[in-house]
């Protein structure tokens, strides 16, 4: 209670998007993995049936909690993997990867993605990778992605891992502002 992320954690938990890492722990500062993020988006989409869909990633087992979610996300065009055959589900998702995957989700599900933000307003705005440019411009412009306050400076931190708390806040902003 009283933290910058507490309302968002309650929101994503109440809407059955996130689960705790145990029955009583959320782990807000834990890096969100790529598999976790895709699982949350899969839940947002209503956990559609993946029977007959092909999982293109050799490092994703359908037996894992994220198996169906990754298969679905690949078929929807939300994820392309680290390579053609490797998704890296247990790697931390970076803030620019998170924005890109959410941007693709928004486009596939007909959300408005016309908002444009100014990445040059951030001292590290020029560090956004080319593949993530449009997504980060949209995420900043729509207000769902705001900067990190570190040592008196607000940065985008595009290549840093997104925490579970940060993702919860971004998803709450996305669903309340655009959904």
Short mmCIF file of the C-alpha atoms (twelve columns), coordinates in Angstrom:
data_MODEL
# 
_entry.id   MODEL 
# 
loop_
_atom_site.group_PDB 
_atom_site.id 
_atom_site.type_symbol 
_atom_site.label_atom_id 
_atom_site.label_alt_id 
_atom_site.label_comp_id 
_atom_site.label_asym_id 
_atom_site.label_seq_id 
_atom_site.Cartn_x 
_atom_site.Cartn_y 
_atom_site.Cartn_z 
_atom_site.pdbx_PDB_model_num 
ATOM 1   C CA . UNK A 1   0.000  0.000   0.000   1 
ATOM 2   C CA . UNK A 2   1.082  3.551   -0.746  1 
ATOM 3   C CA . UNK A 3   3.716  2.706   -3.340  1 
ATOM 4   C CA . UNK A 4   3.737  4.262   -6.812  1 
ATOM 5   C CA . UNK A 5   2.622  0.918   -8.255  1 
ATOM 6   C CA . UNK A 6   0.120  -0.355  -5.659  1 
ATOM 7   C CA . UNK A 7   -3.024 0.706   -7.566  1 
ATOM 8   C CA . UNK A 8   -1.703 -0.905  -10.745 1 
ATOM 9   C CA . UNK A 9   -0.837 -4.161  -8.992  1 
ATOM 10  C CA . UNK A 10  -4.331 -4.321  -7.520  1 
ATOM 11  C CA . UNK A 11  -5.782 -3.549  -10.973 1 
ATOM 12  C CA . UNK A 12  -3.872 -6.243  -12.887 1 
ATOM 13  C CA . UNK A 13  -4.497 -8.797  -10.140 1 
ATOM 14  C CA . UNK A 14  -8.228 -7.996  -9.899  1 
ATOM 15  C CA . UNK A 15  -8.530 -8.280  -13.683 1 
ATOM 16  C CA . UNK A 16  -6.748 -11.657 -13.612 1 
ATOM 17  C CA . UNK A 17  -3.931 -10.475 -15.864 1 
ATOM 18  C CA . UNK A 18  -1.110 -11.100 -13.402 1 
ATOM 19  C CA . UNK A 19  -0.618 -13.686 -10.746 1 
ATOM 20  C CA . UNK A 20  1.813  -13.503 -7.897  1 
ATOM 21  C CA . UNK A 21  5.061  -15.402 -7.930  1 
ATOM 22  C CA . UNK A 22  3.592  -17.201 -4.896  1 
ATOM 23  C CA . UNK A 23  0.168  -17.068 -3.261  1 
ATOM 24  C CA . UNK A 24  1.235  -14.073 -1.154  1 
ATOM 25  C CA . UNK A 25  4.035  -12.342 -3.100  1 
ATOM 26  C CA . UNK A 26  3.850  -10.160 -6.192  1 
ATOM 27  C CA . UNK A 27  7.587  -9.334  -6.490  1 
ATOM 28  C CA . UNK A 28  7.182  -5.822  -7.944  1 
ATOM 29  C CA . UNK A 29  10.920 -5.281  -8.435  1 
ATOM 30  C CA . UNK A 30  11.495 -8.597  -10.200 1 
ATOM 31  C CA . UNK A 31  12.353 -8.273  -13.878 1 
ATOM 32  C CA . UNK A 32  9.403  -9.271  -16.044 1 
ATOM 33  C CA . UNK A 33  10.367 -12.086 -18.377 1 
ATOM 34  C CA . UNK A 34  9.396  -12.241 -22.025 1 
ATOM 35  C CA . UNK A 35  7.278  -15.306 -21.265 1 
ATOM 36  C CA . UNK A 36  5.488  -13.506 -18.428 1 
ATOM 37  C CA . UNK A 37  4.633  -10.503 -20.610 1 
ATOM 38  C CA . UNK A 38  3.244  -12.597 -23.433 1 
ATOM 39  C CA . UNK A 39  1.214  -14.617 -20.923 1 
ATOM 40  C CA . UNK A 40  -0.356 -11.435 -19.563 1 
ATOM 41  C CA . UNK A 41  -1.309 -10.277 -23.074 1 
ATOM 42  C CA . UNK A 42  -2.708 -13.740 -23.822 1 
ATOM 43  C CA . UNK A 43  -4.939 -13.380 -20.770 1 
ATOM 44  C CA . UNK A 44  -5.958 -9.877  -21.927 1 
ATOM 45  C CA . UNK A 45  -7.070 -11.450 -25.211 1 
ATOM 46  C CA . UNK A 46  -9.190 -14.017 -23.361 1 
ATOM 47  C CA . UNK A 47  -6.742 -16.933 -23.591 1 
ATOM 48  C CA . UNK A 48  -7.782 -18.028 -27.089 1 
ATOM 49  C CA . UNK A 49  -7.524 -21.643 -28.188 1 
ATOM 50  C CA . UNK A 50  -4.200 -22.471 -29.845 1 
ATOM 51  C CA . UNK A 51  -5.104 -25.922 -31.116 1 
ATOM 52  C CA . UNK A 52  -3.709 -26.329 -34.608 1 
ATOM 53  C CA . UNK A 53  -1.344 -23.365 -34.251 1 
ATOM 54  C CA . UNK A 54  2.347  -23.985 -34.759 1 
ATOM 55  C CA . UNK A 55  4.883  -22.800 -32.214 1 
ATOM 56  C CA . UNK A 56  7.921  -21.591 -34.224 1 
ATOM 57  C CA . UNK A 57  10.311 -21.442 -31.273 1 
ATOM 58  C CA . UNK A 58  12.471 -24.417 -30.319 1 
ATOM 59  C CA . UNK A 59  13.051 -23.014 -26.818 1 
ATOM 60  C CA . UNK A 60  9.347  -22.858 -25.931 1 
ATOM 61  C CA . UNK A 61  7.662  -25.977 -24.614 1 
ATOM 62  C CA . UNK A 62  3.877  -26.122 -24.676 1 
ATOM 63  C CA . UNK A 63  4.156  -27.659 -21.211 1 
ATOM 64  C CA . UNK A 64  5.445  -24.397 -19.705 1 
ATOM 65  C CA . UNK A 65  2.977  -21.839 -18.314 1 
ATOM 66  C CA . UNK A 66  3.815  -19.537 -21.235 1 
ATOM 67  C CA . UNK A 67  3.647  -22.211 -23.985 1 
ATOM 68  C CA . UNK A 68  0.167  -21.448 -25.320 1 
ATOM 69  C CA . UNK A 69  0.702  -17.712 -24.897 1 
ATOM 70  C CA . UNK A 70  3.904  -17.667 -26.935 1 
ATOM 71  C CA . UNK A 71  2.353  -19.828 -29.657 1 
ATOM 72  C CA . UNK A 72  -0.628 -17.475 -29.829 1 
ATOM 73  C CA . UNK A 73  1.545  -14.340 -29.796 1 
ATOM 74  C CA . UNK A 74  3.719  -15.668 -32.622 1 
ATOM 75  C CA . UNK A 75  0.677  -16.504 -34.737 1 
ATOM 76  C CA . UNK A 76  -0.834 -13.067 -34.045 1 
ATOM 77  C CA . UNK A 77  2.411  -11.383 -35.117 1 
ATOM 78  C CA . UNK A 78  3.011  -9.882  -31.678 1 
ATOM 79  C CA . UNK A 79  6.417  -11.494 -31.238 1 
ATOM 80  C CA . UNK A 80  9.117  -12.375 -33.682 1 
ATOM 81  C CA . UNK A 81  11.634 -13.905 -31.320 1 
ATOM 82  C CA . UNK A 82  15.259 -13.150 -30.658 1 
ATOM 83  C CA . UNK A 83  15.977 -15.256 -33.763 1 
ATOM 84  C CA . UNK A 84  13.711 -17.176 -36.119 1 
ATOM 85  C CA . UNK A 85  13.725 -20.183 -33.778 1 
ATOM 86  C CA . UNK A 86  14.524 -18.709 -30.346 1 
ATOM 87  C CA . UNK A 87  12.068 -16.730 -28.231 1 
ATOM 88  C CA . UNK A 88  14.105 -16.624 -24.986 1 
ATOM 89  C CA . UNK A 89  11.030 -16.800 -22.722 1 
ATOM 90  C CA . UNK A 90  13.002 -16.524 -19.501 1 
ATOM 91  C CA . UNK A 91  15.042 -13.491 -20.542 1 
ATOM 92  C CA . UNK A 92  14.000 -10.208 -18.971 1 
ATOM 93  C CA . UNK A 93  11.859 -8.127  -21.299 1 
ATOM 94  C CA . UNK A 94  13.327 -4.706  -21.983 1 
ATOM 95  C CA . UNK A 95  11.220 -1.588  -21.870 1 
ATOM 96  C CA . UNK A 96  11.471 -1.178  -25.649 1 
ATOM 97  C CA . UNK A 97  10.542 -4.848  -26.208 1 
ATOM 98  C CA . UNK A 98  7.557  -4.380  -23.903 1 
ATOM 99  C CA . UNK A 99  6.454  -1.290  -25.846 1 
ATOM 100 C CA . UNK A 100 6.908  -3.071  -29.173 1 
ATOM 101 C CA . UNK A 101 4.926  -6.145  -28.172 1 
ATOM 102 C CA . UNK A 102 2.148  -3.990  -26.684 1 
ATOM 103 C CA . UNK A 103 2.133  -1.781  -29.810 1 
ATOM 104 C CA . UNK A 104 1.671  -4.842  -32.002 1 
ATOM 105 C CA . UNK A 105 -1.072 -6.073  -29.663 1 
ATOM 106 C CA . UNK A 106 -2.796 -2.689  -29.966 1 
ATOM 107 C CA . UNK A 107 -2.608 -2.751  -33.767 1 
ATOM 108 C CA . UNK A 108 -3.871 -6.343  -34.063 1 
ATOM 109 C CA . UNK A 109 -6.765 -5.574  -31.713 1 
ATOM 110 C CA . UNK A 110 -7.692 -2.285  -33.428 1 
ATOM 111 C CA . UNK A 111 -6.689 0.138   -30.687 1 
ATOM 112 C CA . UNK A 112 -5.798 3.685   -31.668 1 
ATOM 113 C CA . UNK A 113 -2.034 3.842   -32.214 1 
ATOM 114 C CA . UNK A 114 -1.925 7.285   -33.801 1 
ATOM 115 C CA . UNK A 115 -0.487 9.130   -30.784 1 
ATOM 116 C CA . UNK A 116 3.044  10.417  -31.242 1 
ATOM 117 C CA . UNK A 117 5.509  11.346  -28.536 1 
ATOM 118 C CA . UNK A 118 8.878  13.040  -28.646 1 
ATOM 119 C CA . UNK A 119 11.683 10.681  -27.702 1 
ATOM 120 C CA . UNK A 120 14.204 13.516  -27.912 1 
ATOM 121 C CA . UNK A 121 12.685 14.931  -24.721 1 
ATOM 122 C CA . UNK A 122 14.568 12.170  -22.889 1 
ATOM 123 C CA . UNK A 123 18.359 12.157  -22.622 1 
ATOM 124 C CA . UNK A 124 18.457 8.527   -23.782 1 
ATOM 125 C CA . UNK A 125 15.741 8.793   -26.432 1 
ATOM 126 C CA . UNK A 126 18.381 8.249   -29.097 1 
ATOM 127 C CA . UNK A 127 19.178 4.823   -27.610 1 
ATOM 128 C CA . UNK A 128 15.896 3.286   -28.773 1 
ATOM 129 C CA . UNK A 129 16.644 0.534   -31.276 1 
ATOM 130 C CA . UNK A 130 15.267 1.030   -34.814 1 
ATOM 131 C CA . UNK A 131 12.798 -1.873  -34.519 1 
ATOM 132 C CA . UNK A 132 11.224 -0.191  -31.466 1 
ATOM 133 C CA . UNK A 133 11.077 3.426   -32.700 1 
ATOM 134 C CA . UNK A 134 7.419  3.525   -33.764 1 
ATOM 135 C CA . UNK A 135 6.314  1.611   -30.685 1 
ATOM 136 C CA . UNK A 136 8.215  3.853   -28.276 1 
ATOM 137 C CA . UNK A 137 6.962  7.017   -30.007 1 
ATOM 138 C CA . UNK A 138 3.404  5.685   -29.625 1 
ATOM 139 C CA . UNK A 139 3.892  4.522   -26.029 1 
ATOM 140 C CA . UNK A 140 5.297  7.904   -24.980 1 
ATOM 141 C CA . UNK A 141 2.700  9.842   -26.972 1 
ATOM 142 C CA . UNK A 142 -0.203 7.883   -25.544 1 
ATOM 143 C CA . UNK A 143 1.131  8.351   -22.011 1 
ATOM 144 C CA . UNK A 144 1.306  4.661   -21.226 1 
ATOM 145 C CA . UNK A 145 5.094  4.745   -21.007 1 
ATOM 146 C CA . UNK A 146 6.618  7.456   -18.906 1 
ATOM 147 C CA . UNK A 147 10.190 7.867   -17.864 1 
ATOM 148 C CA . UNK A 148 12.191 6.340   -15.071 1 
ATOM 149 C CA . UNK A 149 13.325 8.777   -12.425 1 
ATOM 150 C CA . UNK A 150 16.906 7.884   -11.610 1 
ATOM 151 C CA . UNK A 151 19.400 10.125  -9.816  1 
ATOM 152 C CA . UNK A 152 17.405 13.258  -10.581 1 
ATOM 153 C CA . UNK A 153 17.012 12.510  -14.305 1 
ATOM 154 C CA . UNK A 154 13.973 11.155  -16.134 1 
ATOM 155 C CA . UNK A 155 15.003 8.592   -18.754 1 
ATOM 156 C CA . UNK A 156 13.244 6.149   -21.053 1 
ATOM 157 C CA . UNK A 157 15.697 3.364   -20.196 1 
ATOM 158 C CA . UNK A 158 14.752 1.524   -23.407 1 
ATOM 159 C CA . UNK A 159 17.301 -1.271  -23.047 1 
ATOM 160 C CA . UNK A 160 16.793 -1.875  -19.332 1 
ATOM 161 C CA . UNK A 161 14.618 -4.651  -18.002 1 
ATOM 162 C CA . UNK A 162 11.031 -3.790  -17.198 1 
ATOM 163 C CA . UNK A 163 9.972  -4.774  -13.695 1 
ATOM 164 C CA . UNK A 164 6.690  -6.438  -12.871 1 
ATOM 165 C CA . UNK A 165 5.559  -3.200  -11.208 1 
ATOM 166 C CA . UNK A 166 6.427  -1.142  -14.293 1 
ATOM 167 C CA . UNK A 167 4.561  -3.526  -16.585 1 
ATOM 168 C CA . UNK A 168 1.535  -3.484  -14.266 1 
ATOM 169 C CA . UNK A 169 1.459  0.331   -14.424 1 
ATOM 170 C CA . UNK A 170 1.871  0.379   -18.222 1 
ATOM 171 C CA . UNK A 171 -0.915 -2.161  -18.709 1 
ATOM 172 C CA . UNK A 172 -3.273 -0.329  -16.371 1 
ATOM 173 C CA . UNK A 173 -2.623 2.926   -18.290 1 
ATOM 174 C CA . UNK A 174 -3.120 1.078   -21.587 1 
ATOM 175 C CA . UNK A 175 -6.403 -0.529  -20.595 1 
ATOM 176 C CA . UNK A 176 -7.829 2.503   -18.814 1 
ATOM 177 C CA . UNK A 177 -6.680 5.027   -21.413 1 
ATOM 178 C CA . UNK A 178 -7.060 3.123   -24.665 1 
ATOM 179 C CA . UNK A 179 -9.132 0.070   -23.832 1 
# 
